[in-house]
Amino acid sequence: MKIQLKDIAHGRCGDKSDTSNICLYARDHKYYAAMEKQVTAAVVKKHFEGLVFGDVTRYDLPQLDGFNFVMHHALDGGATRSLRLDTLGKCMEAALLRMEIEIDE
């Protein structure tokens, strides 16, 4: 069954200059394996195609059932240079939580 990450995870985000990071945490340990398999750095980069132009790195946090994604060249130069509506990347967490993955029912 396909679901959005928001249904099984929550997150936090931050930014520094032109780099954005998003932490995703499974709401229940039973979802961690599906997230680990499907929410890869490559998939996250593709999800943000047209917004993130640099590398995306995933740091696994298994003790917290979570992941930290660091995305470079993601904020159009950063808050003082960007013409984007969301110059600080605070909406990027919400955008990632809308990504769909497959889980067992």
Secondary structure as UniProt FT lines:
FT   STRAND          2..4
FT   HELIX           5..7
FT   STRAND          9..16
FT   TURN            17..18
FT   STRAND          19..26
FT   HELIX           29..31
FT   HELIX           32..38
FT   HELIX           41..47
FT   TURN            48..51
FT   STRAND          56..61
FT   HELIX           62..64
FT   STRAND          66..71
FT   TURN            76..77
FT   TURN            79..81
FT   TURN            87..88
FT   TURN            90..91
FT   HELIX           92..97
FT   STRAND          100..102
//
